[in-house]
């Protein structure tokens, strides 16, 4: 009996169709890790896209977006910005991060285009090793950081922007606290200038970035003239 080549073709089509049906039934996107395990991707488990990464253990928390590993290496979380520790709301932001990655927490670091910033800090997306919590994103979702893109390291900029918008709408973290807080010593104040987010006291009197102490987004006019670079952000120098 002569071999019919079409049989092999029809068999291949059936196999491929079966694989497609199985993938559709699962309803999840998966990647295979380097150790051969399969990981479902969620909003807290973005695909690192094949970028190099490594593990470490959390040492001292410096502020809401910066911490040391136990090796002494200083890590700067990419794509987000929090108030300085000694600025209004900085203590709260730092305290929140300490609850997410307390000292001794194993973490995984994933890098973007640049490995270090101008201060020698390692730029990283940080994942809590025990459950793959995406720490950068979690801090924005909790309302203790603003989305702040650092070109060219912008792989997750859209996710951070979406998380910030949701946090503002939900009134969580500093988006709840800032409405009743002024930047001058953290005392209670009646209002905020609608041109800025988070809360900045209305003009006048004029304030400069030394008075503010944290990055702000200019969402209207700029009566305090905080946006020196004309990019929609003020007081972003770290």
ROKOL-732275 format. One record per residue (C-alpha): residue number from 1; residue in three letters; x, y negated, z negated. Coordinates in steps of 0.5 Angstrom, whole numbers. Each point is the difference from the previous one (the first is absolute). Last residue first. Layout:
<nodes>
{NUM 'ala' {X Y Z}} ...
</nodes>
This chain:
<nodes>
{238 'unk' {32 -127 -87}} {237 'unk' {-2 -5 5}} {236 'unk' {-8 1 1}} {235 'unk' {-2 -7 -3}} {234 'unk' {-5 -1 5}} {233 'unk' {-3 4 6}} {232 'unk' {-4 -2 6}} {231 'unk' {7 1 5}} {230 'unk' {1 -8 0}} {229 'unk' {7 1 -3}} {228 'unk' {-1 -5 -6}} {227 'unk' {-7 3 -2}} {226 'unk' {0 -3 -7}} {225 'unk' {-3 -7 2}} {224 'unk' {-4 -1 -6}} {223 'unk' {-6 -2 5}} {222 'unk' {1 6 4}} {221 'unk' {-6 0 4}} {220 'unk' {-4 7 1}} {219 'unk' {2 7 -2}} {218 'unk' {7 -1 -2}} {217 'unk' {2 6 -3}} {216 'unk' {4 0 -7}} {215 'unk' {7 2 -2}} {214 'unk' {1 0 -8}} {213 'unk' {3 -5 -5}} {212 'unk' {-5 -6 1}} {211 'unk' {4 -6 -3}} {210 'unk' {6 2 3}} {209 'unk' {-3 0 7}} {208 'unk' {-3 -7 -1}} {207 'unk' {-6 -3 -3}} {206 'unk' {-3 -7 2}} {205 'unk' {-6 -2 -5}} {204 'unk' {-4 0 4}} {203 'unk' {-2 5 3}} {202 'unk' {-3 6 -3}} {201 'unk' {3 5 -4}} {200 'unk' {3 6 4}} {199 'unk' {-4 7 -1}} {198 'unk' {2 5 5}} {197 'unk' {-1 -2 5}} {196 'unk' {0 -7 2}} {195 'unk' {-4 -5 4}} {194 'unk' {-6 1 -5}} {193 'unk' {4 -4 -5}} {192 'unk' {-2 4 -7}} {191 'unk' {-4 -2 -5}} {190 'unk' {-2 -1 -8}} {189 'unk' {7 1 -3}} {188 'unk' {2 5 -6}} {187 'unk' {8 0 -1}} {186 'unk' {5 4 3}} {185 'unk' {6 -5 -1}} {184 'unk' {-2 -5 6}} {183 'unk' {-2 5 5}} {182 'unk' {-7 0 -2}} {181 'unk' {-5 6 -1}} {180 'unk' {-7 1 0}} {179 'unk' {-1 2 7}} {178 'unk' {7 3 0}} {177 'unk' {-2 6 -5}} {176 'unk' {-5 3 5}} {175 'unk' {4 0 6}} {174 'unk' {6 1 -4}} {173 'unk' {-3 7 -1}} {172 'unk' {-6 2 3}} {171 'unk' {-6 -5 3}} {170 'unk' {-3 5 4}} {169 'unk' {1 -5 6}} {168 'unk' {7 -1 -1}} {167 'unk' {2 7 -1}} {166 'unk' {-3 2 6}} {165 'unk' {3 -6 4}} {164 'unk' {7 2 -3}} {163 'unk' {-1 8 2}} {162 'unk' {-2 -2 7}} {161 'unk' {7 -5 0}} {160 'unk' {4 6 -3}} {159 'unk' {-3 5 5}} {158 'unk' {2 -5 6}} {157 'unk' {7 -1 -2}} {156 'unk' {1 7 -1}} {155 'unk' {6 1 5}} {154 'unk' {2 -7 -1}} {153 'unk' {8 0 -1}} {152 'unk' {2 -5 5}} {151 'unk' {-2 -5 -3}} {150 'unk' {-2 0 -7}} {149 'unk' {-8 0 0}} {148 'unk' {-3 -2 -7}} {147 'unk' {-6 3 -2}} {146 'unk' {-2 -3 -7}} {145 'unk' {1 4 -6}} {144 'unk' {-3 1 -7}} {143 'unk' {-7 2 3}} {142 'unk' {-1 7 -1}} {141 'unk' {0 1 7}} {140 'unk' {7 -4 1}} {139 'unk' {3 4 -5}} {138 'unk' {-2 7 3}} {137 'unk' {2 -2 6}} {136 'unk' {7 -1 -2}} {135 'unk' {0 7 -4}} {134 'unk' {-3 5 5}} {133 'unk' {-2 5 -5}} {132 'unk' {4 7 3}} {131 'unk' {-3 4 -6}} {130 'unk' {6 2 -4}} {129 'unk' {5 -4 4}} {128 'unk' {-3 -7 -1}} {127 'unk' {1 -3 7}} {126 'unk' {5 -6 1}} {125 'unk' {0 -4 7}} {124 'unk' {7 -3 -1}} {123 'unk' {5 -6 1}} {122 'unk' {6 1 -4}} {121 'unk' {3 -6 -3}} {120 'unk' {6 -3 2}} {119 'unk' {-2 -7 -1}} {118 'unk' {-1 -2 8}} {117 'unk' {-5 6 0}} {116 'unk' {2 8 1}} {115 'unk' {-2 6 5}} {114 'unk' {-3 -4 5}} {113 'unk' {-4 3 5}} {112 'unk' {-5 4 -5}} {111 'unk' {2 4 -5}} {110 'unk' {-3 6 -4}} {109 'unk' {1 1 -8}} {108 'unk' {-2 6 -4}} {107 'unk' {-1 -1 -7}} {106 'unk' {1 4 -7}} {105 'unk' {-3 -4 -6}} {104 'unk' {5 -1 -5}} {103 'unk' {-2 -7 -2}} {102 'unk' {-7 -1 1}} {101 'unk' {-3 0 8}} {100 'unk' {-7 -2 0}} {99 'unk' {-1 -2 -7}} {98 'unk' {7 -4 0}} {97 'unk' {-3 -3 7}} {96 'unk' {-6 -3 -4}} {95 'unk' {4 -3 -6}} {94 'unk' {4 -4 6}} {93 'unk' {-6 -3 3}} {92 'unk' {-2 -2 -7}} {91 'unk' {6 -3 -2}} {90 'unk' {0 -4 7}} {89 'unk' {-7 -3 -1}} {88 'unk' {3 -7 -1}} {87 'unk' {8 1 1}} {86 'unk' {5 3 -4}} {85 'unk' {-1 7 3}} {84 'unk' {0 -4 7}} {83 'unk' {-6 1 4}} {82 'unk' {-1 6 4}} {81 'unk' {2 1 8}} {80 'unk' {-2 5 5}} {79 'unk' {3 3 6}} {78 'unk' {6 4 -2}} {77 'unk' {1 2 -8}} {76 'unk' {7 -3 -2}} {75 'unk' {4 6 -3}} {74 'unk' {6 -2 -4}} {73 'unk' {5 6 0}} {72 'unk' {3 1 -8}} {71 'unk' {0 8 1}} {70 'unk' {-6 0 -5}} {69 'unk' {-4 -4 6}} {68 'unk' {-1 -7 -1}} {67 'unk' {-7 -4 1}} {66 'unk' {-3 -5 4}} {65 'unk' {-7 -2 3}} {64 'unk' {-3 -1 -7}} {63 'unk' {6 -2 -4}} {62 'unk' {6 3 -2}} {61 'unk' {-2 7 -2}} {60 'unk' {6 3 -3}} {59 'unk' {1 8 2}} {58 'unk' {-4 3 5}} {57 'unk' {3 7 3}} {56 'unk' {2 1 7}} {55 'unk' {-1 4 6}} {54 'unk' {2 -1 8}} {53 'unk' {-3 -3 6}} {52 'unk' {2 0 8}} {51 'unk' {-6 -3 4}} {50 'unk' {-4 6 4}} {49 'unk' {-6 -4 0}} {48 'unk' {-1 -1 -7}} {47 'unk' {-7 3 1}} {46 'unk' {-4 -4 -5}} {45 'unk' {-2 4 -6}} {44 'unk' {-5 -5 -4}} {43 'unk' {-5 -2 5}} {42 'unk' {0 8 1}} {41 'unk' {5 5 4}} {40 'unk' {-1 7 -1}} {39 'unk' {7 4 -2}} {38 'unk' {2 6 3}} {37 'unk' {6 4 -3}} {36 'unk' {6 2 4}} {35 'unk' {5 -3 -5}} {34 'unk' {2 -6 5}} {33 'unk' {-8 -2 0}} {32 'unk' {-5 2 5}} {31 'unk' {-5 -5 2}} {30 'unk' {-8 0 -1}} {29 'unk' {-6 -3 3}} {28 'unk' {-6 2 -3}} {27 'unk' {-7 2 2}} {26 'unk' {2 8 0}} {25 'unk' {-6 1 5}} {24 'unk' {4 -4 5}} {23 'unk' {6 4 -1}} {22 'unk' {-3 6 1}} {21 'unk' {-4 -1 6}} {20 'unk' {7 -3 3}} {19 'unk' {3 6 -2}} {18 'unk' {-5 5 3}} {17 'unk' {0 -5 7}} {16 'unk' {8 1 0}} {15 'unk' {-1 8 0}} {14 'unk' {-6 0 5}} {13 'unk' {4 -4 5}} {12 'unk' {6 5 -1}} {11 'unk' {-4 6 1}} {10 'unk' {-3 -3 6}} {9 'unk' {7 -2 3}} {8 'unk' {3 7 -2}} {7 'unk' {-6 3 4}} {6 'unk' {1 -4 6}} {5 'unk' {6 3 1}} {4 'unk' {-4 7 2}} {3 'unk' {5 6 0}} {2 'unk' {-1 5 5}} {1 'unk' {-3 7 -2}} 
</nodes>
